Amino acid sequence: MTEDDAADLADLRVVADYQFGADAGDALFPEDSDIELTRSRSGRPRQVYVEGERVVSYGTDGRFTLGVAGGRLLATGLDDGYRVHVGDESIPFVRDGKNAFAKFVTDVSSDVRSGDEVLIVGPDSELLGVGRAELSADAMLDFETGMAVRVREGADEE
């Protein structure tokens, strides 16, 4: 890893802590891992790979979009933040990358707002996918119709 990569990685850890909460940067980008950054033409970090898997993309808006590998790292590294729990009937659909609907949301972290990157988990807290919240936590629990999470990527069964 170059000096520029190390400096950018330190900055990316700060961004992760801000976006997902304390210790998210260390969870997403572990110190003892093989971390690779790809860059845009301007030299700005674009994609971050840990052990060869895409963890996050770093958008021009200064926020991360999660990959499933990043979801797994956050799920093990953070207590319970940014999770949307769905019932059994949603498991095969979310794993297949289909959206999660409010009707099937059983619980959600209270800090989730519309537009946040979230982890979609099943009743046993197993990661099913990652995506962007379309509703706030309260709305997900209150609404009987509508999309709760636009799923970006479903997680394969382990």
Rosetta silent file (secondary structure, phi, psi, omega in degrees, C-alpha in Angstrom):
SEQUENCE: MTEDDAADLADLRVVADYQFGADAGDALFPEDSDIELTRSRSGRPRQVYVEGERVVSYGTDGRFTLGVAGGRLLATGLDDGYRVHVGDESIPFVRDGKNAFAKFVTDVSSDVRSGDEVLIVGPDSELLGVGRAELSADAMLDFETGMAVRVREGADEE
SCORE:     score description
SCORE:     0.000 S_00000001
   1 L     0.000  132.775 -179.445    0.000    0.000    0.000 S_00000001
   2 L   -76.638  169.323  176.728    1.353    3.386   -0.976 S_00000001
   3 H   -62.166  -40.351  178.204    1.585    6.402    1.321 S_00000001
   4 H   -62.628  -42.411  178.924   -1.339    8.005   -0.540 S_00000001
   5 H   -62.301  -42.660 -179.861   -3.414    4.855   -0.074 S_00000001
   6 H   -63.558  -41.607  178.780   -2.647    4.775    3.658 S_00000001
   7 H   -66.733  -42.919  178.457   -3.645    8.434    4.068 S_00000001
   8 H   -65.386  -37.383  179.410   -6.832    7.940    2.054 S_00000001
   9 H   -64.300  -38.623  175.958   -7.672    4.818    4.041 S_00000001
  10 H   -62.022  -42.124  177.494   -7.397    6.779    7.294 S_00000001
  11 H   -65.464  -39.997 -179.805   -9.807    9.359    5.845 S_00000001
  12 H   -65.813  -33.658  176.131  -12.175    6.622    4.650 S_00000001
  13 H   -63.011  -39.475  178.863  -12.250    5.143    8.164 S_00000001
  14 H   -64.783  -43.765  178.450  -13.386    8.541    9.479 S_00000001
  15 H   -60.640  -43.212  179.578  -16.119    8.718    6.818 S_00000001
  16 H   -62.872  -41.524  177.947  -17.297    5.211    7.768 S_00000001
  17 H   -61.975  -39.622  179.528  -17.439    6.162   11.460 S_00000001
  18 H   -68.210  -43.766 -175.116  -19.505    9.220   10.568 S_00000001
  19 H   -75.246  -40.165 -172.715  -21.881    7.337    8.250 S_00000001
  20 H  -113.221   -8.113  179.809  -22.367    4.110   10.239 S_00000001
  21 L   110.545  168.677 -177.256  -21.285    4.975   13.780 S_00000001
  22 L   -52.811  138.745  176.893  -18.252    4.538   16.006 S_00000001
  23 L    74.934    1.633  178.312  -15.858    1.726   15.044 S_00000001
  24 H   -66.465  -36.956  179.048  -17.425    1.223   11.605 S_00000001
  25 H   -61.325  -42.607  178.241  -14.184    2.310    9.922 S_00000001
  26 H   -69.911  -33.181  178.582  -12.205   -0.337   11.765 S_00000001
  27 H   -69.469  -43.206 -177.864  -14.882   -2.931   11.015 S_00000001
  28 H   -74.166  -36.156 -174.781  -14.973   -2.159    7.280 S_00000001
  29 L  -125.964   74.605 -176.818  -11.233   -1.714    6.797 S_00000001
  30 L   -61.366  140.062 -177.166   -9.419   -3.999    9.269 S_00000001
  31 L   -57.091  -39.958 -172.847   -5.795   -3.085    9.945 S_00000001
  32 L   -92.596   20.003 -177.255   -4.427   -6.586    9.335 S_00000001
  33 L  -107.145  160.376  174.155   -6.192   -7.162    5.999 S_00000001
  34 L   -81.621  107.798 -175.886   -5.123   -6.896    2.379 S_00000001
  35 E  -114.160  131.952  179.362   -6.836   -3.659    1.313 S_00000001
  36 E  -125.634  134.718  176.478   -6.838   -2.324   -2.250 S_00000001
  37 E  -109.213  134.669  167.267   -8.154    1.056   -3.429 S_00000001
  38 E  -103.208  155.451 -173.799   -9.165    1.804   -6.983 S_00000001
  39 E  -127.193  153.255  173.514   -9.208    5.427   -8.036 S_00000001
  40 L   -76.986  174.968  178.923  -11.121    7.668  -10.397 S_00000001
  41 L   -59.348  -29.242 -179.221   -9.283    9.606  -13.100 S_00000001
  42 L   -79.915   -6.112 -179.830   -8.926   12.503  -10.683 S_00000001
  43 L    94.466   -0.473 -179.272   -7.128   10.243   -8.181 S_00000001
  44 L   -76.231  139.229  177.016  -10.020   10.131   -5.728 S_00000001
  45 E   -57.259  139.112 -177.823  -10.703    6.741   -4.046 S_00000001
  46 E  -120.922  -53.668  179.872  -13.568    4.967   -5.826 S_00000001
  47 E  -124.424  146.471  175.807  -13.783    1.312   -4.754 S_00000001
  48 E  -123.620  125.816  178.667  -12.343   -0.398   -1.697 S_00000001
  49 E  -112.755  135.557  174.560  -11.546   -4.106   -1.748 S_00000001
  50 E  -121.158  124.107 -178.052  -10.676   -6.149    1.335 S_00000001
  51 L    52.978   36.538  175.457   -9.165   -9.580    0.717 S_00000001
  52 L    84.054   -1.819  179.685  -10.213   -9.268   -2.933 S_00000001
  53 E  -109.277  139.212  179.037  -13.914   -8.556   -2.267 S_00000001
  54 E   -70.562  120.842 -178.978  -15.574   -5.192   -2.898 S_00000001
  55 E   -92.745  -50.806 -179.258  -16.503   -3.760    0.468 S_00000001
  56 E  -147.281  159.449  164.581  -17.699   -0.289   -0.512 S_00000001
  57 E  -111.405  142.014 -179.156  -17.845    2.229   -3.309 S_00000001
  58 E  -105.577  109.967 -174.586  -17.066    5.800   -2.350 S_00000001
  59 L   -78.694  165.008  178.183  -19.486    8.139   -4.096 S_00000001
  60 L   -68.171  -15.648  177.087  -18.966   11.676   -5.263 S_00000001
  61 L   -83.464    0.087  178.446  -21.429   12.713   -2.535 S_00000001
  62 L    83.008   14.400  179.580  -18.907   11.598    0.103 S_00000001
  63 L  -119.939  156.710  178.228  -20.944    8.573    1.207 S_00000001
  64 E   -90.614  147.692  163.032  -20.365    4.867    0.889 S_00000001
  65 E  -113.046  132.350 -173.787  -22.527    2.354   -0.907 S_00000001
  66 E   -83.075  144.846  163.719  -22.107   -1.086    0.601 S_00000001
  67 L   -98.887  168.456 -179.867  -21.233   -4.327   -1.103 S_00000001
  68 H   -60.428  -38.532  178.001  -22.244   -7.621    0.517 S_00000001
  69 H   -60.035  -40.110  176.447  -18.677   -8.100    1.778 S_00000001
  70 H   -66.358  -38.197  176.054  -18.942   -4.719    3.499 S_00000001
  71 H   -60.271  -41.710  178.784  -22.312   -5.726    4.930 S_00000001
  72 H   -64.533  -42.627  179.143  -20.748   -8.846    6.425 S_00000001
  73 H   -63.946  -42.509  178.029  -17.913   -6.839    7.965 S_00000001
  74 H   -66.778  -39.242 -178.652  -20.360   -4.314    9.454 S_00000001
  75 H   -61.237  -37.151  179.095  -22.678   -7.057   10.707 S_00000001
  76 H   -85.295  -25.362 -174.623  -19.844   -8.627   12.699 S_00000001
  77 H   -93.509  -18.447 -179.597  -18.176   -5.336   13.694 S_00000001
  78 L  -116.966  150.636 -176.326  -21.168   -3.287   14.863 S_00000001
  79 L   -62.490  -70.391 -175.759  -23.695   -4.145   17.508 S_00000001
  80 L  -149.448   15.678 -175.943  -27.059   -3.558   15.885 S_00000001
  81 L   -75.990  150.285  172.489  -26.944   -0.366   13.851 S_00000001
  82 L    57.213   42.205  178.149  -28.380    0.116   10.380 S_00000001
  83 E  -116.292  139.672  172.410  -30.237   -3.191   10.231 S_00000001
  84 E  -118.045  117.727 -179.512  -33.649   -3.891    8.759 S_00000001
  85 E   -92.492  132.050  177.131  -35.117   -7.195    9.940 S_00000001
  86 E  -121.775  159.491 -179.847  -37.525   -8.993    7.618 S_00000001
  87 L   -76.343  171.454 -178.170  -39.664  -12.089    8.094 S_00000001
  88 H   -54.419  -36.516 -176.054  -39.027  -15.569    6.696 S_00000001
  89 H   -64.636  -20.333 -179.212  -41.209  -14.958    3.633 S_00000001
  90 H   -89.728  -15.079 -172.681  -38.777  -12.275    2.383 S_00000001
  91 H   -53.286  -54.551 -176.549  -35.580  -14.321    2.686 S_00000001
  92 H   -65.037  -31.422 -178.469  -35.455  -15.855   -0.815 S_00000001
  93 H   -71.273  -46.755 -179.676  -36.456  -12.593   -2.485 S_00000001
  94 H   -65.765  -41.696  177.004  -33.903  -10.390   -0.731 S_00000001
  95 H   -57.994  -31.137 -179.098  -31.153  -12.987   -1.298 S_00000001
  96 L   -84.939    1.204  177.498  -32.051  -12.808   -4.976 S_00000001
  97 L    88.992   11.311  178.376  -31.602   -9.015   -4.946 S_00000001
  98 L   -86.794  153.120 -173.816  -35.294   -8.118   -4.933 S_00000001
  99 L   -66.499  153.873  177.684  -36.494   -5.185   -2.848 S_00000001
 100 E   -99.741  132.311 -176.224  -37.764   -5.480    0.734 S_00000001
 101 E  -104.754  149.433 -175.484  -41.254   -4.152    1.386 S_00000001
 102 H   -55.828  -35.599 -179.563  -42.571   -2.473    4.531 S_00000001
 103 H   -54.995  -29.758 -175.125  -45.252   -5.117    4.943 S_00000001
 104 H  -103.344    1.149  178.116  -42.542   -7.703    5.735 S_00000001
 105 E   -76.200  125.270 -179.677  -40.322   -5.580    8.013 S_00000001
 106 E  -100.878  -26.025  178.645  -40.423   -6.989   11.538 S_00000001
 107 E  -162.297  158.201  179.655  -37.910   -4.657   13.192 S_00000001
 108 E  -154.634  143.564  176.251  -35.513   -1.883   12.239 S_00000001
 109 L   -60.098  135.234 -173.827  -32.715    0.034   13.951 S_00000001
 110 L   -65.974  -18.936 -178.057  -34.171    3.299   15.235 S_00000001
 111 L   -86.298    0.780 -178.490  -31.389    5.377   13.648 S_00000001
 112 L   -74.420  129.804  175.734  -32.300    4.419   10.050 S_00000001
 113 L  -119.584  161.434  176.104  -33.397    7.333    7.875 S_00000001
 114 L   -59.119  131.805 -179.612  -34.565    7.404    4.294 S_00000001
 115 L    96.666  -11.060  179.765  -31.507    7.251    2.020 S_00000001
 116 L   -73.941  149.511  170.658  -29.256    5.436    4.501 S_00000001
 117 E   -77.786  132.556 -176.256  -27.242    2.375    3.531 S_00000001
 118 E  -135.199  161.931  172.276  -28.611   -0.593    5.498 S_00000001
 119 E  -100.728  132.769  175.747  -28.118   -4.291    6.106 S_00000001
 120 E  -101.693  122.504 -176.436  -31.169   -6.481    5.488 S_00000001
 121 E  -125.355  155.147  178.728  -31.233   -9.395    7.917 S_00000001
 122 L   -86.404 -174.883 -178.269  -33.552  -12.324    8.563 S_00000001
 123 L   -59.451  -28.530  179.558  -35.212  -13.376   11.822 S_00000001
 124 L   -94.889   14.415  179.567  -31.974  -15.022   12.997 S_00000001
 125 L    67.696   17.446  175.887  -29.958  -11.858   12.145 S_00000001
 126 L   -76.670  134.960 -179.007  -28.275  -13.570    9.172 S_00000001
 127 E   -66.421  125.463  178.416  -27.272  -11.077    6.460 S_00000001
 128 E  -104.696  -28.709 -178.914  -29.575  -11.353    3.440 S_00000001
 129 E   177.702  178.359  177.488  -28.451   -8.308    1.474 S_00000001
 130 E  -130.304  152.647  179.935  -27.488   -4.656    1.447 S_00000001
 131 E  -175.161 -166.095 -177.735  -29.296   -1.658    0.044 S_00000001
 132 E  -112.083  128.253  177.350  -30.663    1.847    0.509 S_00000001
 133 E   -65.527  131.336  176.731  -33.522    2.614    2.895 S_00000001
 134 L   -98.414  -15.235  179.777  -36.460    4.192    1.086 S_00000001
 135 L  -131.689  159.788  173.482  -38.338    4.912    4.323 S_00000001
 136 L   -75.154  167.723 -179.527  -37.368    5.980    7.828 S_00000001
 137 H   -56.166  -47.878 -179.243  -37.379    3.442   10.646 S_00000001
 138 H   -61.325  -43.342 -178.830  -40.770    4.590   11.961 S_00000001
 139 H   -65.439  -38.460  178.534  -42.353    4.525    8.509 S_00000001
 140 H   -58.974  -38.568 -178.495  -41.057    1.006    7.808 S_00000001
 141 H   -80.172  -28.036 -176.932  -42.811   -0.239   10.914 S_00000001
 142 H   -85.762  -36.270 -173.425  -45.987    1.788   10.403 S_00000001
 143 L   -77.114  146.219  176.192  -46.652    1.296    6.690 S_00000001
 144 L  -103.050  -10.777  178.690  -48.431   -1.751    5.314 S_00000001
 145 L  -136.250  164.600  175.160  -47.465   -1.044    1.700 S_00000001
 146 L   100.856  159.117 -178.990  -44.493    0.364   -0.164 S_00000001
 147 E   -79.740  129.186  177.532  -40.834   -0.365   -0.588 S_00000001
 148 E   -91.523  -42.542 -177.482  -38.796   -0.219    2.610 S_00000001
 149 E  -137.982  128.190  171.597  -35.363   -0.986    1.148 S_00000001
 150 E   -84.796  106.989 -175.829  -34.096   -0.862   -2.428 S_00000001
 151 E   -74.678  126.802  178.929  -31.828   -3.913   -2.383 S_00000001
 152 E   -89.930  -39.848 -176.169  -28.549   -3.369   -4.204 S_00000001
 153 E  -153.590  130.346  176.003  -27.087   -6.828   -3.732 S_00000001
 154 E   -87.705  152.089 -179.654  -28.361  -10.041   -2.209 S_00000001
 155 L   -99.023  134.317  176.301  -26.139  -12.269   -0.077 S_00000001
 156 L   -69.378  155.291  175.813  -25.630  -15.905   -0.959 S_00000001
 157 L   -66.577  144.454  179.707  -26.387  -18.506    1.666 S_00000001
 158 L  -104.122    0.000    0.000  -23.373  -19.453    3.704 S_00000001
